[in-house]
Amino acid sequence: MAHAPQDQMAQDHIAPLLTPEGWELLASLGPYRDEDSFELNAALRKAGHPAELVTAVLTQSRLRTKAQAKFGEFAGQMLFTQAGLEQATRLNVAAHHAQRFAAAGIRKVADLGCGLGADSLALASLDIDVTAVEMDETTAACATVNLIPFPNATVVHADAVSVPLEGVDGVWLDPARRTTSTSGTKRIWDPEAFSPPLSFVESLAADGKAVGVKMGPGMPHESVPAGCEAQWVSVSGDVTEVTLWFNAVRRPGVRRAALVLGAQGPAELGSADDFGAGPAAPVGPVDGYLYEPDGAVIRAGLVADVALQLGGHLVDEHIAYICAPELVQTPFARAYRVLQVMPYNVKALKAWVKQEGITVLDIKKRGTAVTPEELRKQLLPGARNSGKKGTGKTATLVLTRIGEDRVAIVVEPVPAAAA
C-alpha cells in the first residue's frame, strides 16, 4: 500500500535494525511477550546495547509477533511498521492476487504502492518479475528487506504515478485510503482522493494492461467502473477488500464475485449480471433454519443467489437473512436452527430470559436500530450483562424486521462441521 510519509520516530525505529548488530540482536530474541518487555529492556541496556537499538528491537519483535496472524512463519524474518502492518494484505489473500496474474500468463508486474511487500512477495514466489514501488522511505526499506529472498523482485523508492511502465504487462495497486498525522490515521472515502486515485487505475486499464487494484470493502456499487470484475474477499468472516480486475486478469462472464476464505479452504460464488440485476429470491416465513450470509456475499449482491442454492427464501426482501426448511452445507452463510419467533418487546424478552434461566446472551441484528449491548444490559441487569461465555445457560437472539414488524428470533448455532 502507498503510504503518506511517516514521522522521524518511525524511521529511527527501523534504521538501527539495518546494521549487523541490530539484525543479530533482533534475531536472538525469542517470542515477544508484553509482560516480559520491561525486564528485557533493562537487561539489553545493561548488556551495553544503545537505548535506541533496544527500543527498535523490542518494537520490531512486538510487530513480528502481531504479524504472524497475517504472514505466518514468514513474519519472523520480516520488518514492519505499525501503520504498514495494519494496512498490509494477508498473505493468503495476496496469494490469490498473484495467482490471477500467473493464470493470465503475466510475467512482469509493477506493484505500485507496495507497502511492506506482501503482494510483491506472493507474486515473486510464483516466478513473476516484480518491480515494487513505494513512496515512503521507511516502508520502502522494510520492503527491501522483506523481498531479499527473491532476486526477481526489485524495490524502487518513488511515487507510484511517476514510474515508467515500459516492458511491464501487469500492474497491481493498493492505493492509500488513509491519511496519517500525529493524531493517528483517518479513512478517506472518495476514490479520487486515494493515492493514487481510481482514475489513474482506470487510465492504466485503458492502455490495455492487466490491472488489479485493492479497494475498501465498503466501495459503493455505483463507484465500481464498467468493464471490470469486482471481487469481494472475506477471511474467516471478516470482509477485507474488494478487488477490481481489468483486462487479462478479469475472468470472462464474471461481473461480481464473493471469495470466502475459511477453515475449509477457499470457496467462490460469482455472477455475470451487473449490480442490481440477477435472480430474485422468494420471501417467506421464519422457520426451519436461518442462514446469515457471509459479508462478502452481501457486499457482492449475491444473497438471492445463495438463497436459491439453499432452496430457501428471504425473510424480508430488504434484509440479508435467509430461511430454508433443510440444513444445507454452504461456505457462503452461517446456519442457525430456529427455535422460536417472538415480536420484539423488551418486557416480554425480559420475562423470557428469566423463565429460561439465561445468563449469557448473544445478540445479532440486521435491519433494526436496536443496539445489542444496550438491550443485553436491559435483559441481563447487573454483572451478568457482559455477554462473555461462561457458566450458565447461553442463548442466541436474532433481531430483525419483517415488513413493518420487528421480531426477535431465538436460534441455536449449528456447528460449522454439521452445516
C-alpha angles and dihedrals in degrees: 000000000000112000138203110242111280126226125268092258091064090050092049091052091057102038097067089055093058091075130083091248093048095046092046093049092048091050091051095061122097125220113319118251122181092216091058098044098090094052092042091051091053093045094051092049091047087053088061103258114145116258094240091053093049090050092049094047095048092045091051092046090054092048092048091054091049091046093060089085089063104027106027115199091352089071091075092068100038136089122229144186119209094242092042093053093049091053099036121116115249109253094238090054092046088054090060090050091052093047090059091060093043093049090052091053094247110159104176122045132178111212101204110199095011097178110189090349104255095140092040089053091052092047094047091049087062090056093256115145108241132197104195113200123194128170099200112081097213093047091047089054090053091048090051091056093043092053097045092107090061117070089185091065123081125185119215121193101217146105109285094229094053101056116106112240101198111140092017116116099181135042129196120191134185103181120207107256096179136063118222125216138154089274093056135262129323125200120240117214104184110088089211089059092056119106103265099018124233091250089063090053091050091050090056090050090048088059088060099251121143101254133186123178130185114222135176114279092237092066107139116242091237089060094057107104121239116253098038138095116242114208120186114203129203127186116201089337096313113115104222106174151335114239120205114210123197135189117335094012093050112095117233113251096015120110098159134010144174118221112195117195112192144140091289093054132256123332127178138194121189142176135202091208121102121243112293092022131088134077125336122224123218121250120233147151130302105259143115107020128355117215124201108202120227113261092245089056090052094047092049092051093242101127093110090050091055092046090055091047089055094047086241143118141231118261088218127007091234099044126079097228121113130197126198132175095231135049106249126183111240134156090207100070142028114240129222130178111234111234104167141354120211135172110257105261122145095209092050091046090052089054091048093051091050094045093050094044092234116176101167121046127188111197124195125180144184130173095013134093094224113126109224094210093053093045091049090055089053095047097039106033122189126015094342097072099086094097090221118145114251141113119340135048119320125206136179123218125192114200118198146136128256108192105310094337125095114215139186114216120198108213140173116221113239112224110250093240091056096047 
